[in-house]
């Protein structure tokens, strides 16, 4: 065992005259443990929240929105979808018509977003087919001209309206019908063909899916102007969207999912950084305790330091002794804190212990996801902070004059 490490271990674990110094060392270790646990759990929480919201948003909407700004819109959306799918990195394309409507039942009413889709193509762009809990997308097809058209409602919206599969709802849109009495709102009777749960309250409480022909009649449209794309790499969506727009000769205006949700994810990232810095101050406080304990130890051991110097110990060796002692406190605290933080994050995520209001946070519980990079940064930062805290006491110990220390020791 190196001489410096041997002396550092002796100073750390041997009985001392001043028990108060041992208490401060213990408090320093506990401070590092608590700080590392809190930092790991906070990072896991924010990373899990970001990931969960991202996955649910991308399962509910397209990766890239393509608006046809050329006059006349899209005459043949199937041919347009095939052309867009043939482009690099595009996996699927589907048309969409969006509009607002008021849906009514005997029990309640709600303002919703009507989305007209082609059931066969929509399943390739969003997760709506897998999200259906009752009924199905096939129910949107108008197989019987005499029957009411179908509509797919979100699970929370269906509960609010008090309807289930097979029930009827009344849909009122702003596009009216001209009559001798003026423009009258257009009301249509639709049949609930299914209930879906995409996992986002925004969609499950305020969206209704209908077929394209029904959406055209409800919204007074005769052409489709929006195509939705799913790409092979969600993080390259802005690059892919830009390439599609530039390659269309001004026919397309594109918008990736990152632009549509920029405000949300910017706020989440800023919150993650703010929480990390705030909780990181706990580790800083623990580092100050390390400084205090080492300064007191130097004062207690000044005679020992003087004897070591007279026996030939260099200033560098004396500095190393006290740096190793503080570093051991930091490493032990970081190791125990890492184990506690990883274990706590796993338990909180595994058993979904933290529940949140779904109408506020869009999700029912807080997920915890710990990235290897985040964990490595926390461990490295904690050890570095603890090491920096040892520099001043170690330098003071190295500067100690042996003659003065022995004279007044």
C-alpha positions in Angstrom: 0.0 0.0 0.0 1.4 3.4 -0.9 2.6 5.5 2.1 0.1 8.3 1.4 -2.9 6.0 1.2 -1.8 4.2 4.4 -1.6 7.4 6.4 -4.9 8.7 4.9 -6.7 5.5 5.9 -5.2 5.8 9.4 -6.4 9.4 9.8 -9.8 8.5 8.5 -10.6 5.5 10.6 -8.4 5.7 13.7 -9.8 7.1 16.9 -9.3 10.8 17.4 -9.1 13.1 20.4 -11.7 15.3 18.7 -14.8 13.2 18.0 -16.4 16.3 16.5 -14.2 15.9 13.4 -15.4 12.3 12.9 -19.0 13.6 13.1 -18.3 16.2 10.4 -16.8 13.6 8.2 -19.8 11.4 8.6 -22.1 14.3 7.9 -20.1 15.1 4.8 -20.5 11.5 3.5 -24.2 11.6 4.2 -24.5 14.9 2.4 -22.8 13.4 -0.7 -25.1 10.4 -0.5 -28.3 12.5 -0.3 -27.2 14.9 -3.0 -26.3 12.1 -5.5 -29.6 10.3 -4.8 -31.6 13.4 -5.2 -29.8 14.4 -8.4 -30.1 10.9 -10.0 -33.8 10.7 -9.2 -34.5 14.2 -10.5 -32.7 13.5 -13.8 -34.5 10.2 -14.1 -37.8 11.9 -13.5 -37.3 14.7 -16.1 -35.8 12.3 -18.7 -38.7 9.8 -18.2 -41.3 12.6 -18.5 -39.7 13.9 -21.7 -39.5 10.4 -23.2 -43.0 9.5 -22.3 -44.5 12.6 -23.7 -42.4 12.3 -26.8 -43.4 8.7 -27.4 -47.1 9.5 -26.8 -47.1 12.6 -29.0 -45.4 10.7 -31.8 -47.8 7.8 -31.5 -50.7 10.3 -31.7 -49.5 12.5 -34.5 -47.3 12.4 -37.6 -43.6 13.0 -37.6 -43.8 15.5 -40.5 -46.9 17.5 -41.7 -46.9 18.4 -45.4 -49.3 21.2 -46.4 -50.0 21.4 -50.1 -50.0 25.2 -50.8 -50.6 24.9 -54.5 -54.1 26.0 -55.6 -56.5 23.1 -55.9 -55.0 20.9 -53.2 -54.6 17.2 -53.8 -56.7 15.6 -56.5 -55.6 12.0 -55.9 -54.4 11.5 -52.3 -53.4 7.9 -52.9 -51.0 8.8 -55.7 -49.7 11.7 -53.6 -49.2 9.3 -50.6 -47.3 6.8 -52.9 -45.1 9.6 -54.2 -44.2 10.9 -50.7 -43.6 7.4 -49.4 -41.1 6.9 -52.2 -39.0 9.7 -50.9 -35.8 9.0 -48.8 -36.4 8.1 -45.1 -40.2 8.3 -45.5 -41.9 5.1 -44.2 -45.6 6.0 -44.6 -47.9 8.8 -45.7 -51.6 9.5 -45.1 -54.1 12.3 -45.9 -55.9 14.2 -43.2 -58.6 16.8 -42.9 -58.8 18.8 -39.6 -61.6 20.9 -38.3 -63.5 22.0 -35.2 -67.0 20.8 -34.3 -69.4 20.7 -31.4 -70.6 17.2 -30.5 -73.8 16.7 -28.5 -75.5 13.9 -26.7 -78.5 13.8 -24.4 -76.0 13.7 -21.4 -73.4 16.4 -22.4 -71.7 18.3 -25.2 -68.1 19.2 -26.0 -66.0 21.1 -28.6 -63.7 18.7 -30.4 -61.3 18.4 -33.3 -62.6 16.3 -36.2 -59.9 14.5 -38.1 -60.8 12.9 -41.4 -58.6 9.9 -42.3 -58.3 7.0 -44.7 -58.4 4.0 -42.2 -56.1 2.0 -44.4 -53.3 4.6 -44.6 -53.7 6.2 -41.2 -52.6 3.1 -39.4 -49.2 3.5 -40.9 -48.7 7.0 -39.7 -50.1 7.0 -36.2 -50.8 4.4 -33.5 -54.6 4.8 -33.7 -55.3 1.3 -34.9 -53.4 -0.2 -31.8 -55.1 2.4 -29.5 -58.6 1.3 -30.3 -60.2 -0.2 -27.2 -63.6 -1.0 -28.5 -64.9 -1.1 -32.1 -62.4 -0.5 -34.8 -61.2 1.8 -37.7 -63.1 -0.4 -40.1 -66.3 1.0 -38.7 -65.5 4.4 -40.3 -66.0 3.0 -43.8 -69.5 3.9 -45.2 -70.6 0.4 -46.2 -74.3 1.2 -45.9 -75.5 4.4 -47.5 -78.6 4.4 -45.3 -76.8 4.0 -42.0 -75.3 6.9 -40.1 -71.5 7.5 -40.8 -69.1 6.3 -38.1 -66.9 8.3 -35.7 -64.1 7.2 -33.5 -64.0 9.0 -30.1 -61.3 9.3 -27.4 -62.0 7.3 -24.3 -62.2 10.4 -22.0 -64.5 12.2 -24.6 -66.8 9.1 -24.7 -67.0 9.1 -20.9 -67.8 12.8 -20.9 -70.5 12.3 -23.5 -71.8 9.1 -21.9 -71.7 7.1 -25.1 -70.3 3.7 -26.1 -69.9 1.8 -29.4 -73.2 1.8 -31.3 -74.6 5.0 -29.8 -75.4 8.1 -31.8 -74.0 11.6 -31.4 -75.0 14.9 -33.1 -72.1 16.9 -34.7 -72.5 20.6 -35.4 -69.9 22.4 -37.6 -69.4 26.1 -38.5 -70.0 25.3 -42.2 -73.7 26.0 -42.6 -76.4 25.4 -45.1 -78.0 28.3 -46.9 -81.8 28.5 -46.3 -84.6 31.2 -46.6 -83.8 32.1 -43.0 -80.1 32.6 -43.7 -77.1 30.5 -43.0 -78.0 27.6 -40.6 -75.3 25.5 -38.8 -74.8 22.1 -40.3 -75.8 19.2 -38.0 -75.2 15.6 -38.8 -76.0 12.4 -36.9 -73.0 10.1 -36.5 -72.7 6.6 -35.0 -69.9 5.8 -32.5 -67.9 3.2 -34.4 -65.1 2.8 -31.7 -63.4 4.2 -28.7 -59.6 4.8 -28.6 -57.0 5.6 -26.0 -53.7 7.2 -27.4 -52.5 7.9 -23.9 -52.5 11.7 -24.2 -55.4 13.5 -22.5 -55.3 16.2 -25.3 -56.3 13.5 -27.8 -58.4 11.2 -25.7 -60.6 14.0 -24.5 -61.0 16.2 -27.6 -60.5 14.2 -30.8 -62.9 12.4 -33.1 -61.8 10.4 -36.2 -64.1 10.1 -39.2 -63.6 9.0 -42.8 -62.4 11.4 -45.4 -65.7 11.7 -47.3 -67.5 12.4 -44.0 -64.9 15.1 -43.1 -65.3 16.7 -46.5 -69.0 17.0 -46.0 -68.8 18.2 -42.4 -66.1 20.8 -43.2 -67.3 21.8 -46.6 -64.1 20.7 -48.3 -63.8 19.3 -51.8 -60.0 18.8 -51.8 -57.4 17.5 -49.3 -54.6 19.9 -48.4 -52.7 18.0 -45.7 -50.5 14.9 -45.8 -49.0 13.3 -42.7 -45.7 11.4 -42.8 -43.9 8.9 -40.6 -40.1 8.8 -41.1 -37.5 6.3 -40.1 -35.6 8.6 -37.7 -37.6 10.9 -35.5 -34.5 13.0 -34.7 -33.9 13.7 -38.4 -37.5 14.8 -39.0 -36.5 18.5 -39.4 -33.8 17.6 -42.0 -36.2 15.3 -43.9 -39.0 17.9 -43.8 -36.6 20.6 -45.2 -35.5 18.3 -48.0 -39.1 17.5 -49.0 -40.0 21.2 -49.0 -37.0 22.2 -51.0 -37.4 19.3 -53.5 -41.1 20.1 -54.2 -40.4 23.4 -56.0 -42.6 25.4 -53.7 -45.6 23.0 -53.8 -45.2 21.8 -50.2 -44.9 23.6 -46.9 -43.6 21.2 -44.3 -43.5 21.2 -40.5 -41.8 18.5 -38.4 -43.0 17.4 -35.0 -40.1 19.2 -33.3 -41.4 22.5 -34.4 -44.9 21.9 -33.4 -43.8 20.8 -29.9 -40.8 23.1 -29.5 -42.3 25.1 -26.6 -43.2 22.1 -24.6 -39.8 20.3 -24.9 -37.8 23.5 -24.4 -39.7 24.1 -21.2 -39.0 20.5 -20.1 -35.3 20.8 -20.9 -35.1 24.1 -19.0 -36.8 22.6 -16.0 -34.5 19.6 -16.1 -31.4 21.9 -16.0 -32.9 24.1 -13.3 -33.7 21.1 -11.1 -30.3 19.6 -11.7 -28.5 22.8 -10.7 -30.6 23.4 -7.6 -30.3 19.8 -6.3 -26.6 19.9 -7.2 -26.1 22.5 -4.5 -26.7 19.7 -2.0 -23.4 18.1 -3.2 -21.7 21.6 -2.9 -22.9 21.9 0.7 -21.4 18.4 1.4 -18.2 19.5 -0.2 -18.0 22.5 2.2 -18.4 20.0 5.1 -15.4 18.1 3.6 -13.4 21.3 3.7 -14.4 21.9 7.3 -13.5 18.4 8.4 -10.1 18.4 6.7 -9.2 21.9 8.1 -10.0 20.7 11.6 -8.0 17.5 11.0 -5.0 19.5 9.9 -5.2 21.6 13.1 -5.5 18.4 15.1 -2.6 16.6 13.3 -0.2 19.5 13.0 2.3 17.7 15.2 2.1 14.5 13.2 2.5 16.5 10.0 5.6 18.2 11.4 7.1 14.8 12.4 6.4 13.3 9.0 8.2 16.3 7.3 11.2 15.9 9.6 11.3 12.2 8.7 11.6 13.2 5.0 7.9 13.4 3.8 7.7 15.9 0.9 5.0 18.7 0.6 3.5 16.7 -2.2 3.2 13.6 -0.1 1.5 15.6 2.7 -1.0 17.1 0.2 -1.7 13.7 -1.3 -2.5 12.3 2.2 -5.3 14.9 2.8 -6.5 14.8 -0.8 -6.9 11.1 -0.6 -8.8 11.3 2.7 -11.3 13.8 1.2 -11.5 11.9 -2.0 -12.4 8.7 -0.2 -15.2 10.4 1.5 -16.5 11.6 -1.9 -16.1 8.2 -3.5 -17.9 6.3 -0.7 -20.7 8.9 -0.6 -21.0 8.9 -4.4 -21.0 5.1 -4.6 -23.7 4.7 -2.0 -25.7 7.6 -3.4 -25.5 6.1 -6.9 -26.8 2.7 -5.7 -29.6 4.4 -3.7 -30.6 6.7 -6.6 -30.6 3.9 -9.2 -32.6 1.6 -6.9 -35.1 4.3 -5.9 -35.6 5.3 -9.6 -36.3 1.7 -10.5 -38.8 1.1 -7.7 -40.7 4.4 -8.5 -40.9 3.5 -12.2 -41.6 -0.2 -11.7 -44.5 0.3 -9.4 -45.7 3.7 -10.8 -45.8 5.1 -7.3 -46.1 8.8 -8.3 -49.5 9.6 -9.8 -50.3 13.0 -11.3 -53.5 14.6 -12.7 -53.8 13.4 -16.2 -55.6 16.6 -17.4 -52.6 18.7 -16.3 -49.6 16.5 -17.2 -51.2 14.5 -20.1 -50.0 11.2 -18.4 -51.4 9.3 -15.4 -48.1 8.7 -13.6 -44.5 9.9 -13.6 -42.1 7.6 -15.3 -38.4 7.4 -14.4 -35.8 6.8 -17.0 -32.1 6.9 -16.2 -29.7 7.5 -19.1 -26.2 6.1 -18.8 -24.8 9.5 -19.8 -26.7 11.3 -17.1 -25.6 8.7 -14.5 -21.9 9.1 -15.6 -22.2 12.9 -15.4 -23.6 12.8 -11.9 -20.9 10.4 -10.7 -18.1 12.4 -12.3 -19.4 15.8 -11.1 -19.8 14.5 -7.5 -16.3 13.1 -7.4 -14.7 16.2 -9.0 -16.5 18.5 -6.5 -15.3 16.4 -3.6 -11.8 16.4 -4.9 -11.7 20.2 -5.4 -12.9 20.6 -1.8 -9.7 18.9 -0.6 -7.3 21.2 -2.4 -7.3 24.1 0.2 -6.9 22.0 3.4 -4.2 19.8 1.7 -2.2 22.9 0.6 -2.5 24.3 4.2 -1.2 21.0 5.6 1.7 21.0 3.1 2.7 24.6 4.0 3.0 23.8 7.7 6.4 24.7 9.1 7.7 21.7 11.1 9.7 23.8 13.6 6.8 26.1 14.4 4.4 23.1 14.7 6.7 21.2 17.1 7.5 24.3 19.2 3.8 25.1 19.8 2.5 21.6 19.5 
